[in-house]
Amino acid sequence: MCRIMKRFGRVFGVLCGLLMLALSAGSVSAMAASPRTTTIIALSPIPDISYGDTQVTVRGTLETYSADVSARQPIAGKTVAVALQTYWKTTPLTTATTGADGVFSVTVTLPTPGNVLTTFAGDSEYSGYGTGYRVDPVTLPTRVTLDPLPASATAYTYVTATGTVEMQTSDGWIPAPGATVRVTDARYAETDAAGRFSVPVPIISTGPWTAHAVEMNSFVSSASSDPQSMAVLPAAVTITGFSATYSGMPTSSVAADQGLAFTATVRAGITTADLYFRPRGTVTWTKWGTYGVTYGKVTASGISGWVSKGHPREGSWQFRTLATPLLQAAASPVISPEVYVETYFSGLKTVKVGKYGYLRGVLTSESGRLGGQRVTMFYRYPGRTYEHRYVTVTTKGDGSFSIKLPGKRRYYRLLFNGKGDYEGIFSPEIYYK
């Protein structure tokens, strides 16, 4: 158990938890051999300190732990380590030894205000324990000076902010070492012995920029510098790797019934991108939709391949991003994937009418039967690979056709070369006895 007294911040709470974890983990093997007695440190309050008078007495009692306070027993002759923990670091100060009554007491000079930590490391008989007390400063009037910033900077780059923190004492204004400074809620820094700070600040807004002294582990009171302005130049945005995809793979063409997706990589702080479409044979771009950018990637999926039945959606596509105070407008290269209608030969069969044979069937597609289309027949002899071109016919209005065969014991197949939006296709071979 790690008891946090007075007004400890979250930083110390995390450190205290880690401290107790380390104390417990270091003695797992010993505990497995023989359970150790649980301990606790009852730490006395420590008064606030004033600038120039940072000497404090750290006093407490190391005891065996019991929920019943009256049942706790003092632990004599044990070493307790004393340290100071601030926002930036932990500094060992001294050690003290518990007396017969379990009490330890030591006077130390604190380098700065902060969290006074007391730790018993534990041994073969007793488990370790750590606790602390927040020693606050009596703050002094404070002023913060932010050095002149550059006249301009590009968004999403860094500018180094420098300046000085001073506090007012009976001797006048003096540098404030160890003060925590926050610049425009973006970056924190600690002042050096001369009260100077330096911190890189990301340009993620149009300003203004201000440095704030924070009441934390030093004698400074809350104070802010005068705000400064800086011209922010919008950052360039790049859209690369723009491609049409099907089933996650880049493609240059796709069947209309399968549909399309588009993907691209977008750089420089973009959260959304717009997809635009320009139909084939036109000059007007139309916004298709807005899509989120996640980890620099944008994907537009579920794009229908159809304009209307029989007409695939074919044209040019482009991703665009709008200009903002921090970002330039951008556009991807234009891509024009082919969108086609799949075609099929259906109902193919050979029939004999009198002494002649015929190959009959229907040329059809995803959008319906295809009438008025040219279909070419080829044949080859068994055991041969060479195909002979035989005849070209035109399908009827319902897409059907009937072709008189030149002879028996041959393999026949059909070719539709494709036309307009329709995909070309070969039929399977059919053997006519």
N, C-alpha and C positions, 0 to 999 in steps of 0.2 A: 504494500500500500504506500502510495506517495501522496502525502498531504500537502496541498498548496495553500499557503497562508497569505493573507492580506489580498493584494490586487495583482496576482501574477497574470501575465498575458498569455496568449495562445502559444507563443514561441517557447516559453518556459514549460508550459504544460506538455508539449511534444517532447522536449528534452528530458523532462522528468520521467515520462513514460519510457523513453529509450534507456535512461539510466537504470530504472528498476528492472527492465528486461535484461540488460547486461549483467546486473548483479545476480539475477536469478539464473540466467543461462550459464554463467561461469561456475555454478555450483551444482549442476544437474547430477553429475556423477557422484558427488559427495552425498547428496540427498538420497540418491538411490540406495546407497550403502546404509545410511542412518538418517532419519528425519531430523532436520535442524529446528531449533526454536526460532519462531518468528519474532522480529524486532520492530521497534518504532522509535523515531526521534521526536520528542516533544520540543519544538523550537520556540523560544521566547520572541515576542515582537521586537523589532529593531526600529528606532526612531528615524524619521526623515533626516537627511543631512543637508547642510548648507555649504555653499561654495567656500573653500578654504578651511573647512572643518569636516573632514570625511572619515574621522576615526569613529569606529563603532565597536560595540561589544557583542560578540556572537555567543549566545548562551543557550544551552539546551540539555535535555536528559535522554540518554539511551536506555531503553527499557525493553523487557519482553512484552510482546503484544497480547492483550486480552480485551475482548469487548467490554469486560467489566474493568473500568479504569483502576479500581481499588485493588485488583488482583495483579496488576503489573509489577514486575520486579526490576530494580535497577541492575545494570550490567556495568561492572567496574573494569578498569584497566584496558579499555578498548580505544583504538585510534579513530578519530573522526576527522575527515578531510574537509577543509573549508575552501570554497572557490567562489568567484564572481562570474556570473553569466550575463552577457549583454546580447543585444540584437546581432552583433557581429562575431563574438567569440566567447570562449570560456577561459578564465585565467585562474590557475591555482593560487591560493593566498597563503595558507598555513595549515597546520594540523593541531589537534588538541586531544588530550587523553582524559577519559572519563574517570571520575573519582569513585570512592566507595559507594556513594549515593547515585552513581550513574551520570552525574552532572559533569559537563564540560563547559569551559568558559575561556574565551580568548579575545583579545582586543586587536583589531586590525585596521589599517588605513585602506579605504577603498579607492582604487584608481578612478572610478567613476561611479555614479549610481548604477543600480542594476539588481539582479536577483542573486542574493547570497545563498549558495547551495551548501548543505551539510550532508556528508555521505559516510556511512559505515559500510565498509566493503564486505563484511561478513567473514566467517571462518568455519571450521569444521563443526562447531557447536551452534553457532548463530547464523541466521540468514542476514543478507545485506539489506540496507534500507537507505533511502535518500529523500530529503525534503528541502524546502527553502523558504525564503521570505523576501518579498519585494521591498527594496530600500529605495524610496522615492526621493528626488531632490527638491529642495526649496528653489523654485525656478526664478530666473532673473529676467529683466527686460531684454528682449532679443531683437536684432535686426539682421536681415538677409539681403545680400547684394548679389544679383545675377549679372555676370559679365555680359557685355554686348554679344548678341548672337549674330551669325552671318546674315547678310541682307536677304539671302534666299537659299532654299534647299529643295531638293526633289523629294517628293513623297516616297515613303517606304525606304528611305535611306536613314542614316544616323547622323546626328549633330552632337558634338561633345559640349555639354553645358558645364560651365565652371562658375565659381563664385566664392563668396566668403560669408561665414556666419560669425556674428559678434554678440557678446552679452555685456550688459552694463553692471559694473561693480563699483565699490567705493573709490576705486582708482580710475574710473572712467570706462570707456568701451575697450574690451579686450577680445582677442580671438577665442572662439568657443571650440575647443578640441573635442572629438568624439561625439559630435552632434549628428543626428540622423536628418538627412535632407531628402525630400521627395520633390522631383521635378515633374510638374503637370501629371501627376498620378501615374506616371509611366515607369520611372526608375528611381531607385534609392541609392544613396551614397553616404559615407561617413566622413566627417571633416577630419583633416590631419591636425598636427600640433599647432599649425598656423591658422586654423579655422577655415582652411580651404577645402573645397570639394570639386570633384570632376566626375562626370558620369555621361556615358553615351545615351542619347535620347532618340527613340525612333520617331520619325515624322509620320504620325498616323492621324493627324488632324491639322486643321488650318490655324491652330493656336487660339488665343495667345498663350505664351509660355511663362510660367511662374515657378520659382523655387520656394519650397515651404520648409521651415524648420519644424521638426516634429518633437513633441515632448516625450522623449524616450531615452533613458539611460544617459542623460546629460542634464546640465543646469539650465538649458535654454527653454524658453517658453515658446508657445506656438507663434510663428511669425511668417510673413510672406514677403517676397521681393516685389518690386513693381513689375507688372506684366510687360512682356515684350512681344512685338509683332515680327513676323518674318514672311516674306513672299514664298508660298509653297507652289512649286512647279509640278503639275500633274505628271505622274510616272507613266512611262510607256507600257502598253499592254500587248502581249503577244498571244496569238491563237495559232497553235501549230498542231500537226498530226490530224488534221480534219479529214475524216474518211467516212464513207458509207459502210455499214456492217450488216451482216446477216448471220444470226446465231453466234454473234460475238466475233466473227472473222471479217476483216476488210473485204469488200467486194466491189467490182466495177459494174455489175449488173445483177438484177434479181427479178424473179417472177412477180408479177403484180399481186398475186394472191398470197405471197409470202410476206410482203411488206418490208420496210427498211428501218434501220436505226442509224443514228449519226453520233460520232464521238469526236472529241477534240481535247487538247490540253490548253488550259488558259492560265496565264501567269500574271502576277501582281495584284493580289488582294481582291480579285473579282469574286462575287458571290452568285451572280446569275448571268446567263448569256441568252440572247434571243436567236432563234432559228428563223431564217427567211427563205422563201421559195419564189422562184420565177418560172412560170410555165414555159415549156418549149415554144419558141416562135413569138414570145412577147418580150416587152422591155420593162414591165412593172414588177417590182418585188413586193411580196406580201409577207407580213410577219406571221409565222406559223405558230409560235409559242415561246414561252420563257421557261428556261430550265436551270435548276440549281447547279452550282459548281461545288464539288466536294473534293477536297485535297487536290485542287488544280485540275480536276477532270469534269467534263460536262458530257452528258449523254442524253440524246433525245430518241426515245424508242417508241414502238407502236405506230410508226408512220404508215398510214394506209397507202397501198400501191395503186388504188383505184380513184379516178376522177368520177367516172360513172361506168356503168356496165359496158364493157367492150373498149374502154379507153383508159389506159394506164396513166398514172400520174408521173410524167416524165418532164424534166426540166433541170434547172440549176438550183443549188442549195448553198447557203452561207450562214455561218455563225457570226453574230455581231455583239459587241458590248457598248454600252452608253458611256459618254464622258461624265465624270464627276469632278468635284473640286480637287480630288486627289489622283484621278486616273484619266488618261486620254481615252478617246473612243478607239475601238479597234474592230477589224473585220478579218475573218479567215479567208484563205483562198476560196475560189468558187469551184465546186465539184458538180459534175453532171452525170450521175450514174444512170445506166440504161435500165429502164423498167419495161419488161416485155410480158406478153400474154402467152402462157404455155399452150401448145397445141398437141393433139393426139389423133392417131388413127384408131377408130373404134369399129367394132363389128366386122373385122376383116375375115373373109372366108372365100374359098373357091367353090364355084358351082359349075355344073355341066349342063348346058342347054343344047340338046341335039348332039352334034359331034364336036362342038366347041366348048372350051372351058373359059370361065370368067372369074376375075378377082373383083370382089365387091366390098364396099365399106363406106365409112363416113369420116370426113375431116372435121374435127370439132376442136373446141378450145374452152378455157375457163369462162369465156363470155358467150359461149353458144356455138352452134354449127356454123361452118365457114363455107358459104356458097361463092361461086365465081372465082375460085382459087385454082391455080395450076399445080397438078400433081404429076410427077414423072415416075415411070416404071423402069426398073432394071431387072435383068435376070443373069444367072450364071449356071453352068453345068455342074453336076456333082463331081467332086474331086478337083475342080478348078477354082481359082481365086478371082480371075478376071471377070468383071461385070460388064454386061452389054446394056447400053441404053436402048430402050425399046420404043416407048411412046410417051407423050405428054397429053393429059386430058384436063378438062376444066370441070370442077365440081358443080353439081346442080345447086339450085337455090337452097336446098335443105342440107347441103354439104356432102351429099352422097355421090358415088361414082361407081361405074361398072366398066372394067377394062377387059377386052377380049385377049386371051393369052395366046402367044404364038406357038406353043407346043407343050408336050408333057415332059415329065422327068427333068424338071428344072426348078431352081430356087428363085423366087420372086421377092422383091421388096420395093417399097415406095418412098419417094422423097418429096417433101414439101419444103421449098427453099426459104420460106418465111417471106412476109411482106408487111411493110409498115410496122405496126406494133406486135405482130405475131411472130412467134419463135419458129424457126425452121426445125424439121424433125425427120428422121428416117423411121420407117416401120420395121418391125422384126421380119426376118425372112420367112416365107411360106413356101413349102415344097408342094408342087402339083404333080401327081402321079399320072 
